[in-house]
Amino acid sequence: MANIKPFTIDLDLLTGLSKSKESTKRYLSNMKGMFSDELAYENLLKQEDRLLYEFYELDLPNKDSDLLFGTSIVYPGKVGNEYHMTKGHFHTILDTAEVYYCLSGNGMLLMENPEGDWDTQQLKPGSAVYVPGRYAHRSINVGNEPLVTFFVFRADAGHDYGTIEEKGYRKLIHDKNGEIQIVDNPKWQE
Amino acid sequence: MANIKPFTIDLDLLTGLSKSKESTKRYLSNMKGMFSDELAYENLLKQEDRLLYEFYELDLPNKDSDLLFGTSIVYPGKVGNEYHMTKGHFHTILDTAEVYYCLSGNGMLLMENPEGDWDTQQLKPGSAVYVPGRYAHRSINVGNEPLVTFFVFRADAGHDYGTIEEKGYRKLIHDKNGEIQIVDNPKWQE
């Protein structure tokens, strides 16, 4: 028997924000150790604890028959020469996919799997990016406006943030004199 | 092991159309028996085999770890006093959910489950509608512009169109002098 009834959530197509629901917010202080330039991070944090990104989390049962969805908004800016980004995560049930549909802004989705394959896909308005199962994924704002995406994944997938927090990603996305560069992460370890 | 690589599809945020992929199209002639006013249907068909709606289908493995997604575009108009609509379907794996995010237009999502519960949710730009498992769902354009939605569901869910083709929905959405009316389907049988 169905125990969830049909429902609607408002998610603004331009800002990504909802009038009816509270977002989860990640400030600079929530991202310790995630950016490569630790000195730049500490100096910025002394000035202001910026809002880096926010997203919506639904409270549905963790069932494989259900889906979780919402928007993610990554605000523009850099920490050192590294663009604002989400923590990124694997799914706890590793082999579960996710879809990101870009509503506005200019960004990249950085992905890697435990087998060593990595990939980036551009996020621009109208791009629907498929993150296959097994791929950790992080949104990065390489533009000057908020990066807004609509995402959907299986409700039982779960989030594994710890692996990324410990190991980082194989690749970093840096700004070098206005050019977007994909560089090796010197701290990354197998 | 992952056998699908990350990929991107372009799906225009305004029109819903893709430049890189061919849509599946449903013309009036594909909808025989779906509209309640059969005489109006036959008369319209003699004049023109209109395009009622189109949508995108991805070719991914039917695995519960994958997701299928795309856009659906229902063009405005009526057959008799019934608004243009999709055939609608149950999922073959009945207890699998779907998400519809409305990008433009003005519509309704009509839903019902085998237990007899039915529901409508409004589709307007920025509305994200959750179709829980077990609910058949049909998009209906009650406005004057194309109704464009972005949808996501589990890749193994499958489509059961036959049940709706045989039994119809419990409810019909009609126009009565410019007002949207939800009326009982006289042909519906348990």
Boltz contact constraints between the chains, C-beta under 6 A:
constraints:
  - contact:
      token1: [A, 2]
      token2: [B, 113]
      max_distance: 6.0
  - contact:
      token1: [A, 2]
      token2: [B, 132]
      max_distance: 6.0
  - contact:
      token1: [A, 2]
      token2: [B, 134]
      max_distance: 6.0
  - contact:
      token1: [A, 4]
      token2: [B, 132]
      max_distance: 6.0
  - contact:
      token1: [A, 6]
      token2: [B, 111]
      max_distance: 6.0
  - contact:
      token1: [A, 6]
      token2: [B, 119]
      max_distance: 6.0
  - contact:
      token1: [A, 6]
      token2: [B, 121]
      max_distance: 6.0
  - contact:
      token1: [A, 7]
      token2: [B, 130]
      max_distance: 6.0
  - contact:
      token1: [A, 8]
      token2: [B, 121]
      max_distance: 6.0
  - contact:
      token1: [A, 8]
      token2: [B, 127]
      max_distance: 6.0
  - contact:
      token1: [A, 8]
      token2: [B, 129]
      max_distance: 6.0
  - contact:
      token1: [A, 9]
      token2: [B, 128]
      max_distance: 6.0
  - contact:
      token1: [A, 10]
      token2: [B, 126]
      max_distance: 6.0
  - contact:
      token1: [A, 11]
      token2: [B, 126]
      max_distance: 6.0
  - contact:
      token1: [A, 11]
      token2: [B, 128]
      max_distance: 6.0
  - contact:
      token1: [A, 12]
      token2: [B, 126]
      max_distance: 6.0
  - contact:
      token1: [A, 13]
      token2: [B, 125]
      max_distance: 6.0
  - contact:
      token1: [A, 13]
      token2: [B, 126]
      max_distance: 6.0
  - contact:
      token1: [A, 65]
      token2: [B, 95]
      max_distance: 6.0
  - contact:
      token1: [A, 65]
      token2: [B, 96]
      max_distance: 6.0
  - contact:
      token1: [A, 65]
      token2: [B, 133]
      max_distance: 6.0
  - contact:
      token1: [A, 66]
      token2: [B, 97]
      max_distance: 6.0
  - contact:
      token1: [A, 67]
      token2: [B, 97]
      max_distance: 6.0
  - contact:
      token1: [A, 67]
      token2: [B, 99]
      max_distance: 6.0
  - contact:
      token1: [A, 69]
      token2: [B, 99]
      max_distance: 6.0
  - contact:
      token1: [A, 95]
      token2: [B, 65]
      max_distance: 6.0
  - contact:
      token1: [A, 96]
      token2: [B, 65]
      max_distance: 6.0
  - contact:
      token1: [A, 97]
      token2: [B, 66]
      max_distance: 6.0
  - contact:
      token1: [A, 97]
      token2: [B, 67]
      max_distance: 6.0
  - contact:
      token1: [A, 99]
      token2: [B, 67]
      max_distance: 6.0
  - contact:
      token1: [A, 99]
      token2: [B, 69]
      max_distance: 6.0
  - contact:
      token1: [A, 99]
      token2: [B, 152]
      max_distance: 6.0
  - contact:
      token1: [A, 101]
      token2: [B, 150]
      max_distance: 6.0
  - contact:
      token1: [A, 111]
      token2: [B, 6]
      max_distance: 6.0
  - contact:
      token1: [A, 113]
      token2: [B, 2]
      max_distance: 6.0
  - contact:
      token1: [A, 119]
      token2: [B, 6]
      max_distance: 6.0
  - contact:
      token1: [A, 121]
      token2: [B, 6]
      max_distance: 6.0
  - contact:
      token1: [A, 121]
      token2: [B, 8]
      max_distance: 6.0
  - contact:
      token1: [A, 125]
      token2: [B, 13]
      max_distance: 6.0
  - contact:
      token1: [A, 126]
      token2: [B, 10]
      max_distance: 6.0
  - contact:
      token1: [A, 126]
      token2: [B, 11]
      max_distance: 6.0
  - contact:
      token1: [A, 126]
      token2: [B, 12]
      max_distance: 6.0
  - contact:
      token1: [A, 126]
      token2: [B, 13]
      max_distance: 6.0
  - contact:
      token1: [A, 127]
      token2: [B, 8]
      max_distance: 6.0
  - contact:
      token1: [A, 128]
      token2: [B, 9]
      max_distance: 6.0
  - contact:
      token1: [A, 128]
      token2: [B, 11]
      max_distance: 6.0
  - contact:
      token1: [A, 129]
      token2: [B, 8]
      max_distance: 6.0
  - contact:
      token1: [A, 130]
      token2: [B, 7]
      max_distance: 6.0
  - contact:
      token1: [A, 132]
      token2: [B, 2]
      max_distance: 6.0
  - contact:
      token1: [A, 132]
      token2: [B, 4]
      max_distance: 6.0
  - contact:
      token1: [A, 133]
      token2: [B, 65]
      max_distance: 6.0
  - contact:
      token1: [A, 134]
      token2: [B, 2]
      max_distance: 6.0
  - contact:
      token1: [A, 150]
      token2: [B, 101]
      max_distance: 6.0
  - contact:
      token1: [A, 152]
      token2: [B, 99]
      max_distance: 6.0
  - contact:
      token1: [A, 152]
      token2: [B, 152]
      max_distance: 6.0
